Every structure is written in C-alpha cells, then in structure tokens.
C-alpha cells in the first residue's frame, strides 16, 4: 500500500508529462478550431449573407476575418509557432462570439466559445511547451527566453 501511495503521489507531482500535455492540448484545440474555419470556407457563399455582423462590420467582412483567425491562427497553434501571439486573436474572437454575437446572452450560446476561451487562456499562460516550433527555434538559434533572463537578475 505504501508503494502504491508513493507511485500515485509521484505521478501527480510529476512535471515530465506537462510538455506532452501541452502538445496534446495544442494539437487537439488547433485541429478542432481548424475544422470550424474549413467548414466556413466550404459554406462561404451561403454564410456571407447570414453570418452575424459584429463590431460595425458587414457580414461578409466578419466572415472573412473569422476564417483568417480560425484557419491561420489555429494552424500556428497546432504547430506551436508564435503560439502565445496566435492565441490572442482566437481569444478575442471567442469573446466576441460569446458575448456580442447573440442576444440575449445565454449559456447555450456562450458555452462553446467560453470553453475555447478557457483553453486558449491556458495556452497563453502555460506556453507551447518543449515540443513546439517555438521551442525548436529558441534551441536552434540560442535565443534568450524570459525565464533565462530572470535567472540572471
């Protein structure tokens, strides 16, 4: 029983899996949002007149911008390239979708955008992890990260 408790506590406190979890989360959420963007591209002719016009933009311009965000930024998140920068437009689009697209605001209309927003917030705060294009470029070009510069202070 003592070995079991030791194994469980070691597993729960292990940091080694966090980079794999970040990779899995990035790939999962990037792929999921990418499918939303691709579906909008396939149905562009139908959606351009019915897509919700937000922030004073036309329906067609709103649709084009959301396609660029959902396809472009999701691809960057999927690869782990400029990850923290790429999640910012995705977070903004989820805030717009949750709170400004449908009225009245209800849990049924805001739930999915809020879930995406929560995951993007985690990625923004936690970073892309070791298994990402960002980490590859830092390692390859010997770039200084903020944690390394803070250790010198």
Secondary structure in CASP SS format (residue, H / E / C, confidence):
PFRMAT SS
TARGET T0000
AUTHOR 0000-0000-0000
METHOD secondary structure of the structure
MODEL  1
X C 1.00
X H 1.00
X H 1.00
X H 1.00
X H 1.00
X H 1.00
X H 1.00
X H 1.00
X H 1.00
X H 1.00
X H 1.00
X H 1.00
X C 1.00
X C 1.00
X C 1.00
X C 1.00
X C 1.00
X H 1.00
X H 1.00
X H 1.00
X H 1.00
X H 1.00
X H 1.00
X H 1.00
X H 1.00
X H 1.00
X H 1.00
X H 1.00
X H 1.00
X H 1.00
X H 1.00
X H 1.00
X H 1.00
X H 1.00
X H 1.00
X H 1.00
X H 1.00
X H 1.00
X H 1.00
X H 1.00
X H 1.00
X H 1.00
X C 1.00
X H 1.00
X H 1.00
X H 1.00
X H 1.00
X H 1.00
X H 1.00
X H 1.00
X C 1.00
X C 1.00
X C 1.00
X C 1.00
X C 1.00
X C 1.00
X C 1.00
X C 1.00
X H 1.00
X H 1.00
X H 1.00
X H 1.00
X H 1.00
X H 1.00
X H 1.00
X H 1.00
X H 1.00
X H 1.00
X H 1.00
X H 1.00
X H 1.00
X H 1.00
X H 1.00
X H 1.00
X H 1.00
X H 1.00
X H 1.00
X H 1.00
X H 1.00
X C 1.00
X C 1.00
X C 1.00
X H 1.00
X H 1.00
X H 1.00
X H 1.00
X H 1.00
X H 1.00
X H 1.00
X H 1.00
X H 1.00
X H 1.00
X H 1.00
X H 1.00
X H 1.00
X H 1.00
X H 1.00
X H 1.00
X H 1.00
X C 1.00
X C 1.00
X C 1.00
X C 1.00
X C 1.00
X C 1.00
X C 1.00
X H 1.00
X H 1.00
X H 1.00
X H 1.00
X H 1.00
X H 1.00
X H 1.00
X H 1.00
X H 1.00
X H 1.00
X H 1.00
X H 1.00
X H 1.00
X H 1.00
X H 1.00
X H 1.00
X H 1.00
X H 1.00
X H 1.00
X H 1.00
X C 1.00
X C 1.00
X C 1.00
X C 1.00
X C 1.00
X C 1.00
X H 1.00
X H 1.00
X H 1.00
X H 1.00
X H 1.00
X H 1.00
X H 1.00
X H 1.00
X C 1.00
X C 1.00
X C 1.00
X C 1.00
X C 1.00
X H 1.00
X H 1.00
X H 1.00
X H 1.00
X H 1.00
X H 1.00
X H 1.00
X C 1.00
END
